[in-house]
């Protein structure tokens, strides 16, 4: 219990997103449902793009870079071993995610591939990678 009191907030978020099989499955189904609905233009709400295409991938990206520094410190390239390198790469990835979301919203990149990538593929991939990092941390 004392260990969880001292854990980093990003580690706490990651555990709540992907640690238990039920929560992981629920998040996976939720992301897949809204990602497919938005990708195929069944739901064209900018709110869905904001939540499932920008905010969720940004949170997952930040958690992923934090967890990779904690769990896989010795296996990653040198840029990931330093916190400043991980922060720089996380900011770079987050800015690309936000830029893609803005371009999709404005209609510049409003093609199936980019909608599918932004709202379905990336969030699901990030969630699966977070789950794998949590499982590898327990081993």
Secondary structure, 3 states (H helix, E strand, C coil): CHHHHCCCHHHHHHHHHHCCHHHHHHHHHHHHHHHHHHHCCCCCCHHHHHHHHHHHHHHHHHHHHHHHHHHCCCCCCHHHHCHHHHHHHHHHHHHHHHHHHHHHHHCCCCCHHHHHHHHHHHHHHHHHHHHHHHHHHHC
